[in-house]
């Protein structure tokens, strides 16, 4: 989309409360909300961010909880806090030209009862029982996907746009020379297949550094399936890292391994690696073929054997082209301008309905 000129917009950005905006450590959705919010402010819009009270932003912060839920040592009623946030957001609906929701389906009943235009960006997987029926019921809700692959399970929902993620490129230093290790960055969970990343690195004869968080519900899986693999030669488990360490970790890597075993909605780490000039070896699942330019910014493969064979080829890819592709396709400015076009279209549609 090409950005349209017009008056500054009054925009509500509504983030999940699980992590702060931006997250202190791991967190995809809240990080994208942060990048989008800051870029919208830079472009001159009036933005109110509804998020946890420990969030940091140049927008107006409307704190909806004292702390982000995941790192709050107290026992938090997460659903209760989110329901309360929705009530408070829509109590102020008249203050905004558009309400941009990043909170899955929580706001749907309220959104259909208010006249302020709403946009819901879906950030997660959609191939779960109940979602097709839910979005059939709320078929009037304008939805944005983050990849075309994400839409596969509910193709007939009210998709009005596809907006790939974007990152502030100045936060990612370009690494011109490939490092001596392969990298894995993300979560330790069955669908992320860090076990296969270890196998790929070992068979390719390269060290693997793993920067990953372990959620409480994945702790048993980590202890049973992954921890025994971490004693292998050349395998280093760093744990969860924050934004300040990510550029160095990715930029110094020879390549990023992304051996996912699920319909990945986007895969933010792939464009973060590209921004550092680091190519990606990724399985052909979900959004991967949309994000990776096969043979340019990485190699798209089927399984462990192909990934092992692809590692030497990935190391020969032009790291400058990885960075240039990130600049052309995955900048935060492009993402914010795309969303501004959608906000204005929603406002125009609302005006036509009133006429």
C-alpha positions, 0 to 999 in steps of 0.5 A: 500500500502507498501511504496517503496524506491527510490530517493526523489521526487519533489512534488507540493501540490496544496491546495484550497485557502479557508482556510490556510494550516493548517486552523486557525479554521475549515477546512478538506481538507486544514488540510489533505493537511497540514498533508500530506505535512509535512509528505512528507517533513519529509520523505525526499521529496522536496515539494512545497506547493501552498496555501494561503500566511498565510499558515505555512509549512516546505515545500517551500511555493508558496503563491497564495493569500495574505490571505485565502479567508474565513477569509479575511475581503476583498471581494475576487473573489474566482474563479479568485484567483483559476484560477490564481493559476492553471495557475501559478502551471502549468507554473512551471510543469516541476519543479516537478515529480508529481503535486498533486491537491486537488482543485476539477475540476479546473485543469482538462483542464490544466492537460491534456495539460502538460506532468508532471504526475498529481493526483487529490484527490477528497475530497467532495461529488460526487452525483451532476449533472454534475460530472459524465459527467465531469469525463467521458470527462476527463477520463484520469485524475488519481483520488484518493478517500478518501473512497470507498463509495465516488466513488458510484456516478461516479464509472466508473471514472479513480480511481487509488487508495483509500487513507483514511485520516491520522492524526499526532497522536502525536498531539492527547492526549489519554484520558483514562477515558470517560468524562461526556459529549457527543461531536459534532464537525464540521459544523452547516448545515442541512446535519450534523444534530446537531439538532439530536445530541441534541435530542440524548444527551437529551434522553440519559441523557447526556450533549452535547458540540457543537464545530462548525462553522456556514458558512454564507450560513448556518446562516439562518438555524442556527438562525431558526432551531438550535439556539432555541435548544441551550437553552435546559438544558445541551446543550453548544454551544462553536462555532468554535475551532482550532487545539490547542483546539481539542484534549482536547475537544475530549479527554475529551468527553465520545463519539462523536456524528456523526448523518450525513444525507448525503453521507459523503466522509470521516469524519475526526472528526471520526479518530480525536476522535479515536486518542484521545481514544473517541468512535463514535456513527455515522449514517450508511451513506457514509464512516462511515462503512469503518471508524468505526469498529462497536463495537470496535471504535464506534457504527454504527446506523440507526437513533435517536432511535438506537443512544440513545440506543447505547450511554451506549454501546459506553461508555463501549468500550475500549478507548485504542483500539480506539487509537490503531486502529487510530495508525494502520489505520489512521496515517499521515505516512501511508497516505504519504507512500500510496501517495508516492507509487502512485506518483512513479507509475504515474512516471513509467507510464509516462516513459513507454509512452515516451519509 
